Amino acid sequence: MAKPKHIAVDAHNPVIEVKWKTIQTTRGPKTNIVKVTPGKNRPRKRSLRKSPHTGLDFQTYDQGDFHDMPDPLKFPSKVRLSCILEICPLETPLFQTQNEFLREWQNHKELYLDILLQLEGPPEPQECSHCVRDGTYRCLDCFRRPLFCTSWFRENHRSHPFHWVEQWTGNHFQESSLRLARLTLHLGHDGGVCPSGVREGPQEVPDEEWEPSKPGARPPHLWVTDTPGYLVVVDASGIHYYNLAYCNCSDIDWCDTGHDNIQLLGAGLFPASTAFPSIVFTFKVLEHFLRDNVECGIAAMNYFSKLKTITSNVFPHLVPDEYRELLWVARICRVLKLFKWNGFGHDLSVIYRILTSQLHSSGAYFGLTPPLSPY
């Protein structure tokens, strides 16, 4: 915040000569009253005969009729209006500085701290926000951070799978995840179970008791398995791990085993590979990375380091590093956006010819297979 500008006035000579000065800024014209400095550098006054006629008379304004002065923003840009003003000190400044705001907050700091400490514990009574059962899970991304029982927690977050949660242990809240609440990520049918059955791997949930001193030990919400059907989701809110269930409807062509990447893409998850994808990126995180890279100049390594810190501020080194996958997925996403914006989205053969002629010639490989020719 800019500091207020004061004009020093001699007590024996309270009348000084000032003038309006209008400058053009990015937020529009800004007008200030500046002191006219006498001396050789003072601009020479033009005679009234040579001055452009504006319909305004140059006159002297006293303190009493200062508010009746014409609006300086309406003056032509080449006209300078000089006048004699009586400068009187203001009892209160026109706006507050940062230090003044902080002085006001000093009287409320203990109350603010008490409220923050109250938010660390469960509310009273400790009940689910949808039923009368005991609340176990608290969502940090939902408004007002409500408490849920296990069943309502899974049902309420089927459409919000990338929220961070905490679990009540009896004396404090600890970091948890939707996977530890045994939530399965279903593709198709609006997040519901496929009526034709699902193809899913073993639903492995790690033991919530872990010892940090053991080598290779991880917190339960950061535990990663190599089980088929297990998915690592990179979102703008962090890195999440889920048990995955594909749709198995036979009336949809891309629901067979060979098109798992198409199912993920149709659900808004960009797969990092076309064969047996286990790492996906949400459209949101790709959009954020492209904007941060272009507007803020953030490198991919720094951006993914931020995601690891968001996932676990205490154990960022235990979060799997998907930096290399982010590099090529971001390149694919950028190229597909250019094709869509330039109207190449209705003829796949044209896209493939452009890719093979321009991108492969420069040594870039995007992992795309040639589409079937419609002819």
Secondary structure by P-SEA (a helix, b strand, c coil): cccbbbbbbbccccbbbbbbbbbbccccbbbbbbbbccccccccccccccccccccccccccccccccccccccccccbbbbbbbbbbbbcccccccaaaaaaaacccaaaaaaaaaaaaccccccccccccccccccccccccbbbbcaaaaaaaacccccccbbbbcccccccccccccbbbbbcccccccccccccccccccccccccccccccccccccccccccbbbbbccccbbbbbbbbbbcccccccccccaaaaaaaacbbbcccccccbbbcaaaaaaaaaaaacccccaaaaaaaaaaaaccccccccccaaaaaaaaaaaaaaaaaaaaacccccaaaaaaaaaacccccccccccccccccc
